[in-house]
């Protein structure tokens, strides 16, 4: 099975995946990308050119907040956390995504 770069995902899916990932707690960008890769068993590969614009979009919408801190190797890193508005948006996006997947499933399973 091949890998999927974030540019190949359905529009809006990366935002949904980032919001869901941040439910687990505070993470820096590399940690978010690594978690998506690990949980998807290496199917989802999110590069910096997709991840950081998405994080900036989420920051501007107030769905995540960012603060500087020290990473595991004592390097300066920007850590992201989910806001209350982000949790609400995650629920909305999850419902819409589930509806879309159900519709696609119906189309694929018709004769």
Phi and psi restraints in degrees (range 20) as a CNS / XPLOR table:
assign (resid 1 and name C) (resid 2 and name N)
       (resid 2 and name CA) (resid 2 and name C) 1.0 -81.0 20.0 2
assign (resid 2 and name N) (resid 2 and name CA)
       (resid 2 and name C) (resid 3 and name N) 1.0 172.7 20.0 2
assign (resid 2 and name C) (resid 3 and name N)
       (resid 3 and name CA) (resid 3 and name C) 1.0 -97.7 20.0 2
assign (resid 3 and name N) (resid 3 and name CA)
       (resid 3 and name C) (resid 4 and name N) 1.0 159.4 20.0 2
assign (resid 3 and name C) (resid 4 and name N)
       (resid 4 and name CA) (resid 4 and name C) 1.0 -120.0 20.0 2
assign (resid 4 and name N) (resid 4 and name CA)
       (resid 4 and name C) (resid 5 and name N) 1.0 123.6 20.0 2
assign (resid 4 and name C) (resid 5 and name N)
       (resid 5 and name CA) (resid 5 and name C) 1.0 -79.3 20.0 2
assign (resid 5 and name N) (resid 5 and name CA)
       (resid 5 and name C) (resid 6 and name N) 1.0 155.6 20.0 2
assign (resid 5 and name C) (resid 6 and name N)
       (resid 6 and name CA) (resid 6 and name C) 1.0 -56.9 20.0 2
assign (resid 6 and name N) (resid 6 and name CA)
       (resid 6 and name C) (resid 7 and name N) 1.0 -29.9 20.0 2
assign (resid 6 and name C) (resid 7 and name N)
       (resid 7 and name CA) (resid 7 and name C) 1.0 -66.8 20.0 2
assign (resid 7 and name N) (resid 7 and name CA)
       (resid 7 and name C) (resid 8 and name N) 1.0 -17.0 20.0 2
assign (resid 7 and name C) (resid 8 and name N)
       (resid 8 and name CA) (resid 8 and name C) 1.0 -93.7 20.0 2
assign (resid 8 and name N) (resid 8 and name CA)
       (resid 8 and name C) (resid 9 and name N) 1.0 -4.0 20.0 2
assign (resid 8 and name C) (resid 9 and name N)
       (resid 9 and name CA) (resid 9 and name C) 1.0 -76.3 20.0 2
assign (resid 9 and name N) (resid 9 and name CA)
       (resid 9 and name C) (resid 10 and name N) 1.0 158.7 20.0 2
assign (resid 9 and name C) (resid 10 and name N)
       (resid 10 and name CA) (resid 10 and name C) 1.0 -59.7 20.0 2
assign (resid 10 and name N) (resid 10 and name CA)
       (resid 10 and name C) (resid 11 and name N) 1.0 144.6 20.0 2
assign (resid 10 and name C) (resid 11 and name N)
       (resid 11 and name CA) (resid 11 and name C) 1.0 -53.9 20.0 2
assign (resid 11 and name N) (resid 11 and name CA)
       (resid 11 and name C) (resid 12 and name N) 1.0 135.2 20.0 2
assign (resid 11 and name C) (resid 12 and name N)
       (resid 12 and name CA) (resid 12 and name C) 1.0 86.4 20.0 2
assign (resid 12 and name N) (resid 12 and name CA)
       (resid 12 and name C) (resid 13 and name N) 1.0 -14.5 20.0 2
assign (resid 12 and name C) (resid 13 and name N)
       (resid 13 and name CA) (resid 13 and name C) 1.0 -67.1 20.0 2
assign (resid 13 and name N) (resid 13 and name CA)
       (resid 13 and name C) (resid 14 and name N) 1.0 -37.5 20.0 2
assign (resid 13 and name C) (resid 14 and name N)
       (resid 14 and name CA) (resid 14 and name C) 1.0 -62.3 20.0 2
assign (resid 14 and name N) (resid 14 and name CA)
       (resid 14 and name C) (resid 15 and name N) 1.0 -42.3 20.0 2
assign (resid 14 and name C) (resid 15 and name N)
       (resid 15 and name CA) (resid 15 and name C) 1.0 -58.6 20.0 2
assign (resid 15 and name N) (resid 15 and name CA)
       (resid 15 and name C) (resid 16 and name N) 1.0 -45.7 20.0 2
assign (resid 15 and name C) (resid 16 and name N)
       (resid 16 and name CA) (resid 16 and name C) 1.0 -58.8 20.0 2
assign (resid 16 and name N) (resid 16 and name CA)
       (resid 16 and name C) (resid 17 and name N) 1.0 -45.5 20.0 2
assign (resid 16 and name C) (resid 17 and name N)
       (resid 17 and name CA) (resid 17 and name C) 1.0 -65.9 20.0 2
assign (resid 17 and name N) (resid 17 and name CA)
       (resid 17 and name C) (resid 18 and name N) 1.0 -38.1 20.0 2
assign (resid 17 and name C) (resid 18 and name N)
       (resid 18 and name CA) (resid 18 and name C) 1.0 -66.6 20.0 2
assign (resid 18 and name N) (resid 18 and name CA)
       (resid 18 and name C) (resid 19 and name N) 1.0 -46.6 20.0 2
assign (resid 18 and name C) (resid 19 and name N)
       (resid 19 and name CA) (resid 19 and name C) 1.0 -58.2 20.0 2
assign (resid 19 and name N) (resid 19 and name CA)
       (resid 19 and name C) (resid 20 and name N) 1.0 -45.1 20.0 2
assign (resid 19 and name C) (resid 20 and name N)
       (resid 20 and name CA) (resid 20 and name C) 1.0 -63.1 20.0 2
assign (resid 20 and name N) (resid 20 and name CA)
       (resid 20 and name C) (resid 21 and name N) 1.0 -41.3 20.0 2
assign (resid 20 and name C) (resid 21 and name N)
       (resid 21 and name CA) (resid 21 and name C) 1.0 -61.9 20.0 2
assign (resid 21 and name N) (resid 21 and name CA)
       (resid 21 and name C) (resid 22 and name N) 1.0 -38.7 20.0 2
assign (resid 21 and name C) (resid 22 and name N)
       (resid 22 and name CA) (resid 22 and name C) 1.0 -74.1 20.0 2
assign (resid 22 and name N) (resid 22 and name CA)
       (resid 22 and name C) (resid 23 and name N) 1.0 -9.2 20.0 2
assign (resid 22 and name C) (resid 23 and name N)
       (resid 23 and name CA) (resid 23 and name C) 1.0 -60.0 20.0 2
assign (resid 23 and name N) (resid 23 and name CA)
       (resid 23 and name C) (resid 24 and name N) 1.0 -31.2 20.0 2
assign (resid 23 and name C) (resid 24 and name N)
       (resid 24 and name CA) (resid 24 and name C) 1.0 -68.9 20.0 2
assign (resid 24 and name N) (resid 24 and name CA)
       (resid 24 and name C) (resid 25 and name N) 1.0 -16.5 20.0 2
assign (resid 24 and name C) (resid 25 and name N)
       (resid 25 and name CA) (resid 25 and name C) 1.0 130.3 20.0 2
assign (resid 25 and name N) (resid 25 and name CA)
       (resid 25 and name C) (resid 26 and name N) 1.0 -175.5 20.0 2
assign (resid 25 and name C) (resid 26 and name N)
       (resid 26 and name CA) (resid 26 and name C) 1.0 -62.8 20.0 2
assign (resid 26 and name N) (resid 26 and name CA)
       (resid 26 and name C) (resid 27 and name N) 1.0 130.9 20.0 2
assign (resid 26 and name C) (resid 27 and name N)
       (resid 27 and name CA) (resid 27 and name C) 1.0 -146.5 20.0 2
assign (resid 27 and name N) (resid 27 and name CA)
       (resid 27 and name C) (resid 28 and name N) 1.0 151.7 20.0 2
assign (resid 27 and name C) (resid 28 and name N)
       (resid 28 and name CA) (resid 28 and name C) 1.0 -89.6 20.0 2
assign (resid 28 and name N) (resid 28 and name CA)
       (resid 28 and name C) (resid 29 and name N) 1.0 168.8 20.0 2
assign (resid 28 and name C) (resid 29 and name N)
       (resid 29 and name CA) (resid 29 and name C) 1.0 -55.0 20.0 2
assign (resid 29 and name N) (resid 29 and name CA)
       (resid 29 and name C) (resid 30 and name N) 1.0 -46.9 20.0 2
assign (resid 29 and name C) (resid 30 and name N)
       (resid 30 and name CA) (resid 30 and name C) 1.0 -61.1 20.0 2
assign (resid 30 and name N) (resid 30 and name CA)
       (resid 30 and name C) (resid 31 and name N) 1.0 -39.2 20.0 2
assign (resid 30 and name C) (resid 31 and name N)
       (resid 31 and name CA) (resid 31 and name C) 1.0 -63.4 20.0 2
assign (resid 31 and name N) (resid 31 and name CA)
       (resid 31 and name C) (resid 32 and name N) 1.0 -38.5 20.0 2
assign (resid 31 and name C) (resid 32 and name N)
       (resid 32 and name CA) (resid 32 and name C) 1.0 -63.5 20.0 2
assign (resid 32 and name N) (resid 32 and name CA)
       (resid 32 and name C) (resid 33 and name N) 1.0 -49.4 20.0 2
assign (resid 32 and name C) (resid 33 and name N)
       (resid 33 and name CA) (resid 33 and name C) 1.0 -60.4 20.0 2
assign (resid 33 and name N) (resid 33 and name CA)
       (resid 33 and name C) (resid 34 and name N) 1.0 -41.9 20.0 2
assign (resid 33 and name C) (resid 34 and name N)
       (resid 34 and name CA) (resid 34 and name C) 1.0 -66.2 20.0 2
assign (resid 34 and name N) (resid 34 and name CA)
       (resid 34 and name C) (resid 35 and name N) 1.0 -41.3 20.0 2
assign (resid 34 and name C) (resid 35 and name N)
       (resid 35 and name CA) (resid 35 and name C) 1.0 -64.2 20.0 2
assign (resid 35 and name N) (resid 35 and name CA)
       (resid 35 and name C) (resid 36 and name N) 1.0 -42.3 20.0 2
assign (resid 35 and name C) (resid 36 and name N)
       (resid 36 and name CA) (resid 36 and name C) 1.0 -60.8 20.0 2
assign (resid 36 and name N) (resid 36 and name CA)
       (resid 36 and name C) (resid 37 and name N) 1.0 -41.9 20.0 2
assign (resid 36 and name C) (resid 37 and name N)
       (resid 37 and name CA) (resid 37 and name C) 1.0 -64.1 20.0 2
assign (resid 37 and name N) (resid 37 and name CA)
       (resid 37 and name C) (resid 38 and name N) 1.0 -46.7 20.0 2
assign (resid 37 and name C) (resid 38 and name N)
       (resid 38 and name CA) (resid 38 and name C) 1.0 -65.6 20.0 2
assign (resid 38 and name N) (resid 38 and name CA)
       (resid 38 and name C) (resid 39 and name N) 1.0 -49.2 20.0 2
assign (resid 38 and name C) (resid 39 and name N)
       (resid 39 and name CA) (resid 39 and name C) 1.0 -64.4 20.0 2
assign (resid 39 and name N) (resid 39 and name CA)
       (resid 39 and name C) (resid 40 and name N) 1.0 -35.3 20.0 2
assign (resid 39 and name C) (resid 40 and name N)
       (resid 40 and name CA) (resid 40 and name C) 1.0 -84.9 20.0 2
assign (resid 40 and name N) (resid 40 and name CA)
       (resid 40 and name C) (resid 41 and name N) 1.0 7.1 20.0 2
assign (resid 40 and name C) (resid 41 and name N)
       (resid 41 and name CA) (resid 41 and name C) 1.0 54.9 20.0 2
assign (resid 41 and name N) (resid 41 and name CA)
       (resid 41 and name C) (resid 42 and name N) 1.0 49.3 20.0 2
assign (resid 41 and name C) (resid 42 and name N)
       (resid 42 and name CA) (resid 42 and name C) 1.0 70.3 20.0 2
assign (resid 42 and name N) (resid 42 and name CA)
       (resid 42 and name C) (resid 43 and name N) 1.0 11.3 20.0 2
assign (resid 42 and name C) (resid 43 and name N)
       (resid 43 and name CA) (resid 43 and name C) 1.0 -78.5 20.0 2
assign (resid 43 and name N) (resid 43 and name CA)
       (resid 43 and name C) (resid 44 and name N) 1.0 -41.6 20.0 2
assign (resid 43 and name C) (resid 44 and name N)
       (resid 44 and name CA) (resid 44 and name C) 1.0 -97.1 20.0 2
assign (resid 44 and name N) (resid 44 and name CA)
       (resid 44 and name C) (resid 45 and name N) 1.0 115.5 20.0 2
assign (resid 44 and name C) (resid 45 and name N)
       (resid 45 and name CA) (resid 45 and name C) 1.0 -114.2 20.0 2
assign (resid 45 and name N) (resid 45 and name CA)
       (resid 45 and name C) (resid 46 and name N) 1.0 108.5 20.0 2
assign (resid 45 and name C) (resid 46 and name N)
       (resid 46 and name CA) (resid 46 and name C) 1.0 -104.5 20.0 2
assign (resid 46 and name N) (resid 46 and name CA)
       (resid 46 and name C) (resid 47 and name N) 1.0 113.7 20.0 2
assign (resid 46 and name C) (resid 47 and name N)
       (resid 47 and name CA) (resid 47 and name C) 1.0 -84.4 20.0 2
assign (resid 47 and name N) (resid 47 and name CA)
       (resid 47 and name C) (resid 48 and name N) 1.0 164.7 20.0 2
assign (resid 47 and name C) (resid 48 and name N)
       (resid 48 and name CA) (resid 48 and name C) 1.0 -57.8 20.0 2
assign (resid 48 and name N) (resid 48 and name CA)
       (resid 48 and name C) (resid 49 and name N) 1.0 -36.1 20.0 2
assign (resid 48 and name C) (resid 49 and name N)
       (resid 49 and name CA) (resid 49 and name C) 1.0 -68.0 20.0 2
assign (resid 49 and name N) (resid 49 and name CA)
       (resid 49 and name C) (resid 50 and name N) 1.0 -17.7 20.0 2
assign (resid 49 and name C) (resid 50 and name N)
       (resid 50 and name CA) (resid 50 and name C) 1.0 -101.8 20.0 2
assign (resid 50 and name N) (resid 50 and name CA)
       (resid 50 and name C) (resid 51 and name N) 1.0 -40.7 20.0 2
assign (resid 50 and name C) (resid 51 and name N)
       (resid 51 and name CA) (resid 51 and name C) 1.0 -65.8 20.0 2
assign (resid 51 and name N) (resid 51 and name CA)
       (resid 51 and name C) (resid 52 and name N) 1.0 -51.3 20.0 2
assign (resid 51 and name C) (resid 52 and name N)
       (resid 52 and name CA) (resid 52 and name C) 1.0 -69.7 20.0 2
assign (resid 52 and name N) (resid 52 and name CA)
       (resid 52 and name C) (resid 53 and name N) 1.0 -36.8 20.0 2
assign (resid 52 and name C) (resid 53 and name N)
       (resid 53 and name CA) (resid 53 and name C) 1.0 -63.1 20.0 2
assign (resid 53 and name N) (resid 53 and name CA)
       (resid 53 and name C) (resid 54 and name N) 1.0 -36.5 20.0 2
assign (resid 53 and name C) (resid 54 and name N)
       (resid 54 and name CA) (resid 54 and name C) 1.0 -65.8 20.0 2
assign (resid 54 and name N) (resid 54 and name CA)
       (resid 54 and name C) (resid 55 and name N) 1.0 -43.5 20.0 2
assign (resid 54 and name C) (resid 55 and name N)
       (resid 55 and name CA) (resid 55 and name C) 1.0 -62.7 20.0 2
assign (resid 55 and name N) (resid 55 and name CA)
       (resid 55 and name C) (resid 56 and name N) 1.0 -39.9 20.0 2
assign (resid 55 and name C) (resid 56 and name N)
       (resid 56 and name CA) (resid 56 and name C) 1.0 -63.1 20.0 2
assign (resid 56 and name N) (resid 56 and name CA)
       (resid 56 and name C) (resid 57 and name N) 1.0 -41.8 20.0 2
assign (resid 56 and name C) (resid 57 and name N)
       (resid 57 and name CA) (resid 57 and name C) 1.0 -60.0 20.0 2
assign (resid 57 and name N) (resid 57 and name CA)
       (resid 57 and name C) (resid 58 and name N) 1.0 -44.4 20.0 2
assign (resid 57 and name C) (resid 58 and name N)
       (resid 58 and name CA) (resid 58 and name C) 1.0 -66.4 20.0 2
assign (resid 58 and name N) (resid 58 and name CA)
       (resid 58 and name C) (resid 59 and name N) 1.0 -37.0 20.0 2
assign (resid 58 and name C) (resid 59 and name N)
       (resid 59 and name CA) (resid 59 and name C) 1.0 -62.1 20.0 2
assign (resid 59 and name N) (resid 59 and name CA)
       (resid 59 and name C) (resid 60 and name N) 1.0 -47.6 20.0 2
assign (resid 59 and name C) (resid 60 and name N)
       (resid 60 and name CA) (resid 60 and name C) 1.0 -63.1 20.0 2
assign (resid 60 and name N) (resid 60 and name CA)
       (resid 60 and name C) (resid 61 and name N) 1.0 -31.4 20.0 2
assign (resid 60 and name C) (resid 61 and name N)
       (resid 61 and name CA) (resid 61 and name C) 1.0 -83.1 20.0 2
assign (resid 61 and name N) (resid 61 and name CA)
       (resid 61 and name C) (resid 62 and name N) 1.0 -7.1 20.0 2
assign (resid 61 and name C) (resid 62 and name N)
       (resid 62 and name CA) (resid 62 and name C) 1.0 80.2 20.0 2
assign (resid 62 and name N) (resid 62 and name CA)
       (resid 62 and name C) (resid 63 and name N) 1.0 16.3 20.0 2
assign (resid 62 and name C) (resid 63 and name N)
       (resid 63 and name CA) (resid 63 and name C) 1.0 -89.0 20.0 2
assign (resid 63 and name N) (resid 63 and name CA)
       (resid 63 and name C) (resid 64 and name N) 1.0 -21.1 20.0 2
assign (resid 63 and name C) (resid 64 and name N)
       (resid 64 and name CA) (resid 64 and name C) 1.0 -133.5 20.0 2
assign (resid 64 and name N) (resid 64 and name CA)
       (resid 64 and name C) (resid 65 and name N) 1.0 160.7 20.0 2
assign (resid 64 and name C) (resid 65 and name N)
       (resid 65 and name CA) (resid 65 and name C) 1.0 -125.7 20.0 2
assign (resid 65 and name N) (resid 65 and name CA)
       (resid 65 and name C) (resid 66 and name N) 1.0 154.3 20.0 2
assign (resid 65 and name C) (resid 66 and name N)
       (resid 66 and name CA) (resid 66 and name C) 1.0 -130.0 20.0 2
assign (resid 66 and name N) (resid 66 and name CA)
       (resid 66 and name C) (resid 67 and name N) 1.0 147.1 20.0 2
assign (resid 66 and name C) (resid 67 and name N)
       (resid 67 and name CA) (resid 67 and name C) 1.0 -148.6 20.0 2
assign (resid 67 and name N) (resid 67 and name CA)
       (resid 67 and name C) (resid 68 and name N) 1.0 151.5 20.0 2
assign (resid 67 and name C) (resid 68 and name N)
       (resid 68 and name CA) (resid 68 and name C) 1.0 -84.2 20.0 2
assign (resid 68 and name N) (resid 68 and name CA)
       (resid 68 and name C) (resid 69 and name N) 1.0 144.1 20.0 2
assign (resid 68 and name C) (resid 69 and name N)
       (resid 69 and name CA) (resid 69 and name C) 1.0 -158.8 20.0 2
assign (resid 69 and name N) (resid 69 and name CA)
       (resid 69 and name C) (resid 70 and name N) 1.0 -179.0 20.0 2
assign (resid 69 and name C) (resid 70 and name N)
       (resid 70 and name CA) (resid 70 and name C) 1.0 -94.4 20.0 2
assign (resid 70 and name N) (resid 70 and name CA)
       (resid 70 and name C) (resid 71 and name N) 1.0 134.3 20.0 2
assign (resid 70 and name C) (resid 71 and name N)
       (resid 71 and name CA) (resid 71 and name C) 1.0 -79.2 20.0 2
assign (resid 71 and name N) (resid 71 and name CA)
       (resid 71 and name C) (resid 72 and name N) 1.0 -179.7 20.0 2
assign (resid 71 and name C) (resid 72 and name N)
       (resid 72 and name CA) (resid 72 and name C) 1.0 -58.0 20.0 2
assign (resid 72 and name N) (resid 72 and name CA)
       (resid 72 and name C) (resid 73 and name N) 1.0 -30.1 20.0 2
assign (resid 72 and name C) (resid 73 and name N)
       (resid 73 and name CA) (resid 73 and name C) 1.0 -102.6 20.0 2
assign (resid 73 and name N) (resid 73 and name CA)
       (resid 73 and name C) (resid 74 and name N) 1.0 25.7 20.0 2
assign (resid 73 and name C) (resid 74 and name N)
       (resid 74 and name CA) (resid 74 and name C) 1.0 61.3 20.0 2
assign (resid 74 and name N) (resid 74 and name CA)
       (resid 74 and name C) (resid 75 and name N) 1.0 27.2 20.0 2
assign (resid 74 and name C) (resid 75 and name N)
       (resid 75 and name CA) (resid 75 and name C) 1.0 -97.3 20.0 2
assign (resid 75 and name N) (resid 75 and name CA)
       (resid 75 and name C) (resid 76 and name N) 1.0 152.3 20.0 2
assign (resid 75 and name C) (resid 76 and name N)
       (resid 76 and name CA) (resid 76 and name C) 1.0 -70.8 20.0 2
assign (resid 76 and name N) (resid 76 and name CA)
       (resid 76 and name C) (resid 77 and name N) 1.0 130.5 20.0 2
assign (resid 76 and name C) (resid 77 and name N)
       (resid 77 and name CA) (resid 77 and name C) 1.0 -142.0 20.0 2
assign (resid 77 and name N) (resid 77 and name CA)
       (resid 77 and name C) (resid 78 and name N) 1.0 151.4 20.0 2
assign (resid 77 and name C) (resid 78 and name N)
       (resid 78 and name CA) (resid 78 and name C) 1.0 -93.2 20.0 2
assign (resid 78 and name N) (resid 78 and name CA)
       (resid 78 and name C) (resid 79 and name N) 1.0 122.5 20.0 2
assign (resid 78 and name C) (resid 79 and name N)
       (resid 79 and name CA) (resid 79 and name C) 1.0 -102.7 20.0 2
assign (resid 79 and name N) (resid 79 and name CA)
       (resid 79 and name C) (resid 80 and name N) 1.0 138.5 20.0 2
assign (resid 79 and name C) (resid 80 and name N)
       (resid 80 and name CA) (resid 80 and name C) 1.0 -113.1 20.0 2
assign (resid 80 and name N) (resid 80 and name CA)
       (resid 80 and name C) (resid 81 and name N) 1.0 140.8 20.0 2
assign (resid 80 and name C) (resid 81 and name N)
       (resid 81 and name CA) (resid 81 and name C) 1.0 -133.0 20.0 2
assign (resid 81 and name N) (resid 81 and name CA)
       (resid 81 and name C) (resid 82 and name N) 1.0 152.4 20.0 2
assign (resid 81 and name C) (resid 82 and name N)
       (resid 82 and name CA) (resid 82 and name C) 1.0 -78.9 20.0 2
assign (resid 82 and name N) (resid 82 and name CA)
       (resid 82 and name C) (resid 83 and name N) 1.0 135.4 20.0 2
assign (resid 82 and name C) (resid 83 and name N)
       (resid 83 and name CA) (resid 83 and name C) 1.0 -93.3 20.0 2
assign (resid 83 and name N) (resid 83 and name CA)
       (resid 83 and name C) (resid 84 and name N) 1.0 171.8 20.0 2
assign (resid 83 and name C) (resid 84 and name N)
       (resid 84 and name CA) (resid 84 and name C) 1.0 -60.4 20.0 2
assign (resid 84 and name N) (resid 84 and name CA)
       (resid 84 and name C) (resid 85 and name N) 1.0 -40.7 20.0 2
assign (resid 84 and name C) (resid 85 and name N)
       (resid 85 and name CA) (resid 85 and name C) 1.0 -64.1 20.0 2
assign (resid 85 and name N) (resid 85 and name CA)
       (resid 85 and name C) (resid 86 and name N) 1.0 -35.7 20.0 2
assign (resid 85 and name C) (resid 86 and name N)
       (resid 86 and name CA) (resid 86 and name C) 1.0 -65.8 20.0 2
assign (resid 86 and name N) (resid 86 and name CA)
       (resid 86 and name C) (resid 87 and name N) 1.0 -38.3 20.0 2
assign (resid 86 and name C) (resid 87 and name N)
       (resid 87 and name CA) (resid 87 and name C) 1.0 -63.7 20.0 2
assign (resid 87 and name N) (resid 87 and name CA)
       (resid 87 and name C) (resid 88 and name N) 1.0 -41.8 20.0 2
assign (resid 87 and name C) (resid 88 and name N)
       (resid 88 and name CA) (resid 88 and name C) 1.0 -64.1 20.0 2
assign (resid 88 and name N) (resid 88 and name CA)
       (resid 88 and name C) (resid 89 and name N) 1.0 -44.0 20.0 2
assign (resid 88 and name C) (resid 89 and name N)
       (resid 89 and name CA) (resid 89 and name C) 1.0 -64.4 20.0 2
assign (resid 89 and name N) (resid 89 and name CA)
       (resid 89 and name C) (resid 90 and name N) 1.0 -37.6 20.0 2
assign (resid 89 and name C) (resid 90 and name N)
       (resid 90 and name CA) (resid 90 and name C) 1.0 -58.4 20.0 2
assign (resid 90 and name N) (resid 90 and name CA)
       (resid 90 and name C) (resid 91 and name N) 1.0 -44.3 20.0 2
assign (resid 90 and name C) (resid 91 and name N)
       (resid 91 and name CA) (resid 91 and name C) 1.0 -62.1 20.0 2
assign (resid 91 and name N) (resid 91 and name CA)
       (resid 91 and name C) (resid 92 and name N) 1.0 -42.7 20.0 2
assign (resid 91 and name C) (resid 92 and name N)
       (resid 92 and name CA) (resid 92 and name C) 1.0 -64.0 20.0 2
assign (resid 92 and name N) (resid 92 and name CA)
       (resid 92 and name C) (resid 93 and name N) 1.0 -49.0 20.0 2
assign (resid 92 and name C) (resid 93 and name N)
       (resid 93 and name CA) (resid 93 and name C) 1.0 -66.5 20.0 2
assign (resid 93 and name N) (resid 93 and name CA)
       (resid 93 and name C) (resid 94 and name N) 1.0 -36.4 20.0 2
assign (resid 93 and name C) (resid 94 and name N)
       (resid 94 and name CA) (resid 94 and name C) 1.0 -63.6 20.0 2
assign (resid 94 and name N) (resid 94 and name CA)
       (resid 94 and name C) (resid 95 and name N) 1.0 -43.3 20.0 2
assign (resid 94 and name C) (resid 95 and name N)
       (resid 95 and name CA) (resid 95 and name C) 1.0 -63.0 20.0 2
assign (resid 95 and name N) (resid 95 and name CA)
       (resid 95 and name C) (resid 96 and name N) 1.0 -44.1 20.0 2
assign (resid 95 and name C) (resid 96 and name N)
       (resid 96 and name CA) (resid 96 and name C) 1.0 -65.9 20.0 2
assign (resid 96 and name N) (resid 96 and name CA)
       (resid 96 and name C) (resid 97 and name N) 1.0 -40.8 20.0 2
assign (resid 96 and name C) (resid 97 and name N)
       (resid 97 and name CA) (resid 97 and name C) 1.0 -64.3 20.0 2
assign (resid 97 and name N) (resid 97 and name CA)
       (resid 97 and name C) (resid 98 and name N) 1.0 -44.1 20.0 2
assign (resid 97 and name C) (resid 98 and name N)
       (resid 98 and name CA) (resid 98 and name C) 1.0 -60.6 20.0 2
assign (resid 98 and name N) (resid 98 and name CA)
       (resid 98 and name C) (resid 99 and name N) 1.0 -38.5 20.0 2
assign (resid 98 and name C) (resid 99 and name N)
       (resid 99 and name CA) (resid 99 and name C) 1.0 -64.7 20.0 2
assign (resid 99 and name N) (resid 99 and name CA)
       (resid 99 and name C) (resid 100 and name N) 1.0 -42.4 20.0 2
assign (resid 99 and name C) (resid 100 and name N)
       (resid 100 and name CA) (resid 100 and name C) 1.0 -64.0 20.0 2
assign (resid 100 and name N) (resid 100 and name CA)
       (resid 100 and name C) (resid 101 and name N) 1.0 -44.9 20.0 2
assign (resid 100 and name C) (resid 101 and name N)
       (resid 101 and name CA) (resid 101 and name C) 1.0 -62.6 20.0 2
assign (resid 101 and name N) (resid 101 and name CA)
       (resid 101 and name C) (resid 102 and name N) 1.0 -40.6 20.0 2
assign (resid 101 and name C) (resid 102 and name N)
       (resid 102 and name CA) (resid 102 and name C) 1.0 -61.9 20.0 2
assign (resid 102 and name N) (resid 102 and name CA)
       (resid 102 and name C) (resid 103 and name N) 1.0 -42.8 20.0 2
assign (resid 102 and name C) (resid 103 and name N)
       (resid 103 and name CA) (resid 103 and name C) 1.0 -63.9 20.0 2
assign (resid 103 and name N) (resid 103 and name CA)
       (resid 103 and name C) (resid 104 and name N) 1.0 -43.0 20.0 2
assign (resid 103 and name C) (resid 104 and name N)
       (resid 104 and name CA) (resid 104 and name C) 1.0 -63.2 20.0 2
assign (resid 104 and name N) (resid 104 and name CA)
       (resid 104 and name C) (resid 105 and name N) 1.0 -43.0 20.0 2
assign (resid 104 and name C) (resid 105 and name N)
       (resid 105 and name CA) (resid 105 and name C) 1.0 -59.0 20.0 2
assign (resid 105 and name N) (resid 105 and name CA)
       (resid 105 and name C) (resid 106 and name N) 1.0 -42.7 20.0 2
assign (resid 105 and name C) (resid 106 and name N)
       (resid 106 and name CA) (resid 106 and name C) 1.0 -62.5 20.0 2
assign (resid 106 and name N) (resid 106 and name CA)
       (resid 106 and name C) (resid 107 and name N) 1.0 -43.9 20.0 2
assign (resid 106 and name C) (resid 107 and name N)
       (resid 107 and name CA) (resid 107 and name C) 1.0 -64.2 20.0 2
assign (resid 107 and name N) (resid 107 and name CA)
       (resid 107 and name C) (resid 108 and name N) 1.0 -43.9 20.0 2
assign (resid 107 and name C) (resid 108 and name N)
       (resid 108 and name CA) (resid 108 and name C) 1.0 -68.1 20.0 2
assign (resid 108 and name N) (resid 108 and name CA)
       (resid 108 and name C) (resid 109 and name N) 1.0 -23.1 20.0 2
assign (resid 108 and name C) (resid 109 and name N)
       (resid 109 and name CA) (resid 109 and name C) 1.0 -102.9 20.0 2
assign (resid 109 and name N) (resid 109 and name CA)
       (resid 109 and name C) (resid 110 and name N) 1.0 16.2 20.0 2
assign (resid 109 and name C) (resid 110 and name N)
       (resid 110 and name CA) (resid 110 and name C) 1.0 -96.8 20.0 2
assign (resid 110 and name N) (resid 110 and name CA)
       (resid 110 and name C) (resid 111 and name N) 1.0 154.6 20.0 2
